[in-house]
Amino acid sequence: MTDSIPEDFSRKVYPEFDGQTGEEIQIKLKMLNQLLDTEIQSELKKEKIENSSSTLKSLPEEKTQVKNDREQKHESSPKRIIDLDLPELFVIAHRGWSGSYPENTLIGMKEAILLGCHMIEFDVSFTKDRRAIIFHDDSLDRVTSHCGLLRNYTYNELRAIDVGSWFHPKYAGTRMPSLEEILLIAKGSHIMVNIEIKSNCWENEEQEDNIERQIIHSIRKFKVEDRVLISSFRWDFIRRIHRIAPELKTSLLHRKDVGKLDPFQLKEKYGCNSFNLNIQELTQKFINKCHDAKLKIFTYTVNSYIDMETSLHMNIDGVFTNHPNRLFRFLNQHVIRKQNLDVQEKQEDLMDVRQAIQKLELDEMEKARRRTRWRAKRLILEAQKKRLTKKPSYRKHG
């Protein structure tokens, strides 16, 4: 419904509008409205196109960001933060996530990466035909349906053996991984790896196909020198590796009493970067000495919550665990517990001050009551004294 324009408005001349009549003014207003509508529609259309274009451009970035976020969640760098500001404790999946998956298998290692572990530890053994393969025991008896020593089997024979069924029928058909497969995963996922060379692989005579030389060759082939830590209970391996490839980081494995070890001398002799030690044998004194020598301390195998708590209190740099999921859960709970304690402390600070003030006020009130009682008592005593000292008055009787 439109309002009708009076006739006198159309014909009337308005000096304030340059002598234009109402009709002329009305026509120009309509033209102005049309112009405004056109401009508004044009701006809206332009803004819609820009927004659409911006959205389209941002979609790949958003997907990339989601991907980066996921990668950051499973990042293996020491600087990585999981969910909360965790203590600086390096989480190392012992033989992969061996508490929930078959040990030393690709499935356990991949799941450890997805979980967010900083490092994966695995064992390298030597086959009959002098090739490196990932396996822990000297014998096949424990985790396969075969028997006998591993070194009596060739690489191809070992690769055909099932190493998953012993753990659970779901993992039937799981095979022993090769060193190259794991290093390729490490290169792609940026996770760090701890290669433990089994002691029985040691050979006094140096040859081009010694196991340590094969490991060094593979590391250099995949260019993962900065992602690898090599360790062994046979410290001769560490000395030889340091001589052949001084750029690689190495660690001395030790399971007995550490009281007689001198970190400064061992670092000088073997060129090691860290110690991998038994949690049961560690002492705070030795940890401090290692840190003074600029050596890291990694302890094994931390599966109980008590040992996890001990590792935190002893300022250990990292822990090997079969249950990295539990360790992450423990660390999250530790942070939450610390945050709750911080909040509780602040609340109690206020409460303590309030209670102290209340106590002072009560003390002051009690003192005031005592003063009042003593004052009243004194007044009563003085009144009684006056009555006693006052001379009796005698009346004359007529």
DABELDA-V972468 format. One line per field, one symbol per residue. phi: phi as a letter, one per 30 degrees, with the letter a starting at -180 (. if undefined). psi: psi as a letter, one per 30 degrees, with the letter a starting at -180 (. if undefined). burial: I if it has 9 or more other ideal C-beta (glycine too) atoms within 8 Angstrom, else O. A space follows every 10 residues. Layout:
phi: ???
psi: ???
burial: ???
//
This chain:
phi: .cddcddddd cdccedchid dedddddddd dddddddddd dddddddddd dddddddded dddddddddd dddcdcdddd bcibddedbd ccddhidddb bedhbddddd dddddjddbc caccccddch bdbcacddcd edcbdcbjdd dccdeddddc ddccdedaee cdjdcddcdd ddddddddci ddbcccdddd ddbdddbdce dddddddddd dchcedccbc baddddeddd ddddbddddb bcdbccecec dceddddddc idcaccbded cdbdddeddd dddicdcccb ccccdddddd ddddiddabd bdbddddddd dddddddddd dddddddded dddddddddd dddddddddd dddddddddd dddddddddd ddcccdcd
psi: kkkkkkefee fkkjefhhgl leeeeeeeee eeeeeeeeee eeeeeeeeee eeeeeeefee eeeeeeeeee eeegkgkffk kjelillijk jjjjhaifff lkkhleeeee eeeefglelk klkklklegh kkljkelelf eeglflllke fgkleeeeff kkgfeeekff gkfklkllee eeeeeeeefg llkjjkkkeg fkkekklfgl eeeeeeeeee eghhefgkkk llfjfeeeee eeeeiffkkl kkkkfakgef kjeeeeeeef glflkjlkef fkleeeeeee eeghkljkkl jjflfeeeee eefghkelkk kfifeeeeee eeeeeeeeee eeeeeeefee eeeeeeeeee eeeeeeeeee eeeeeeeeee eeeeeeeefk kkkkkkk.
burial: OOOOOOOOOI IOOIOOOOOI IIOOIIOIOO OOOOOOOOOO OOOOOOOOOO OOOOOOOOOO OOOOOOOOOO OOOIIIOOOI OIOOOIOOII IIIIIIIIIO IIIIIIIIII IIIOIIIIII IIIIIIIOOO IIIIIIIOII OOIIOOOIOI IOIIIOOIIO IIIIIIIOOO IOOIIIIIII IIIIIIIOII IIIIIIIIOO IOOOOOOOOI IIIIIIOIII OIOIIOIIII IIOIIOIIII IIOOIOOIOI IIIIOOOIOO OOIOOIIOOI IIOIIIIIIO IIOOOIIOII IOIOIIIIII OIIOOOIIII IIOIOIIIII IIIIIIIIOI IIOIIIOOOO OOOOOOOOOO OOOOOOOOOO OOOOOOOOOO OOOOOOOOOO OOOOOOOOOO OOOOOOOO
//
